[in-house]
Amino acid sequence: MHSISPETIFRGNYAWEESLPQITKLTKSPLILGRGNHTNNLRNKIFIDLKNQNLSVNSANLQFDCCYEDISRIKDVILKNHNDSVIAAGGGKVLDSGKYIADCLNVPCITVPLSASTCAGWTALSNIYTKDGQFIKDVALRSCPKILVYDHKFIQSAPSRTLASGIADALAKWYESSITSSTIEDGLVQQAIQISRVLRDQLLINGEKAFKGEFENNPSWRNTIEACGLTAGLIGGIGGEKCRTAAAHAIHNAITQIITPNKFLHGEIVGVGLLLQLRLEEKKNNNNLADQSIKQLLVLMQELNLPTTIGQLGINVFENNNLEKIADFACRDKSEIHFLPFEIHKNDIVEVIANFEKQKIKT
């Protein structure tokens, strides 16, 4: 089975308003799922607009990340209220939770991303975490969302940090898929890799302009948010698992095992993982271009105020056995790091991270 894309996509400045006739055909009693206080006003607008369509609307908020405790609680709310759909409105964790819950209850899911931080509004995949934010596993879902509403006005209200995070996450598509899948003869996989290359080029050209520029009449901003939220999802849809993840995401998943007081966004951690993946390619695969790629990425990441070391994520790898914990999780049996076309062992991760954190990487 190949879940390539949502059934219907609305995009643009008034995508939400344009989607309402389609949504009212699909659902009579939706549950709106959200989380943060920052997006309260937008979720209230969504609630009121749906009420004005004579729908029976309920709402619920996550307390944590996309975790089993929240998922179980929200499923009970939906069953109690007899909701016939889930409208997930928020960032990646909210979208993943909504998709997972809808899949479990066999009701349609409508995703309304409120930032460009991930492509979670598109995909048939949910990342499950503990309530403390530690990655547990990916879960493949039966289908992509029924409707994706990518409203530019909504995304304009998100903090600029979320856009920077989305750029880092989307950039990883090329660097991960190009090394894991370049020898695969499947035509769709090869096409997905080429789309990811164009995506990378657009982000390298437009990313800083989008991050620092105005929203209105700014093609760089428009193209960048759609690259992060739409094209990145399409690449995973066409290419499947082989075009999704490698070391950058594996190291992200490992870093989340260390609980810190400050929360970092998915893409912020993936960006650090991406720099480490390139160091691994240089060391283990004799990739002479990896150092140049690192220098190119560092320039952009610094302009986007993205963290470029694990230390900047609030973790000292030389304390509390943190380096070994990260290396152990990154190299566990089912880790995506083993999609790399060369063997990776725990000592490789330890050595690369130790050198990395001692600031051996220079611009």
Stockholm file with secondary structure:
# STOCKHOLM 1.0

chainA/1-363         MHSISPETIFRGNYAWEESLPQITKLTKSPLILGRGNHTNNLRNKIFIDLKNQNLSVNSANLQFDCCYEDISRIKDVILKNHNDSVIAAGGGKVLDSGKYIADCLNVPCITVPLSASTCAGWTALSNIYTKDGQFIKDVALRSCPKILVYDHKFIQSAPSRTLASGIADALAKWYESSITSSTIEDGLVQQAIQISRVLRDQLLINGEKAFKGEFENNPSWRNTIEACGLTAGLIGGIGGEKCRTAAAHAIHNAITQIITPNKFLHGEIVGVGLLLQLRLEEKKNNNNLADQSIKQLLVLMQELNLPTTIGQLGINVFENNNLEKIADFACRDKSEIHFLPFEIHKNDIVEVIANFEKQKIKT
#=GR chainA/1-363 SS CCCCSCSEEEEETTHHHHHHHHHHHHCSSEEEEECCGGGHHHHHHHHHHHHTTTCCCEEEECSSSSBHHHHHHHHHHHHHHTCCEEEEEESHHHHHHHHHHHHHHTCCEEEEESSSSCSTTTCSEEEEECTTSCEEEEEECSSCCSEEEEEHHHHHTSCHHHHHHHHHHHHHHHHHHHHHSTTCCCHHHHHHHHHHHHHHHHHHHHHHHHHHSCSTTCHHHHHHHHIIIIIHHHHHHHHGGGGTCSHHHHHHHHHTTSCCSSCCCHHHHHHHHHHHHHHHHHHHSCCTTHHHHHHHHHHHHHHTTCCCSSGGGTCCTTSTTHHHHHHHHHTSTTCGGGGSSSCCCHHHHHHHHHHHHTTCCCC
#=GC SS_cons         CCCCSCSEEEEETTHHHHHHHHHHHHCSSEEEEECCGGGHHHHHHHHHHHHTTTCCCEEEECSSSSBHHHHHHHHHHHHHHTCCEEEEEESHHHHHHHHHHHHHHTCCEEEEESSSSCSTTTCSEEEEECTTSCEEEEEECSSCCSEEEEEHHHHHTSCHHHHHHHHHHHHHHHHHHHHHSTTCCCHHHHHHHHHHHHHHHHHHHHHHHHHHSCSTTCHHHHHHHHIIIIIHHHHHHHHGGGGTCSHHHHHHHHHTTSCCSSCCCHHHHHHHHHHHHHHHHHHHSCCTTHHHHHHHHHHHHHHTTCCCSSGGGTCCTTSTTHHHHHHHHHTSTTCGGGGSSSCCCHHHHHHHHHHHHTTCCCC
//
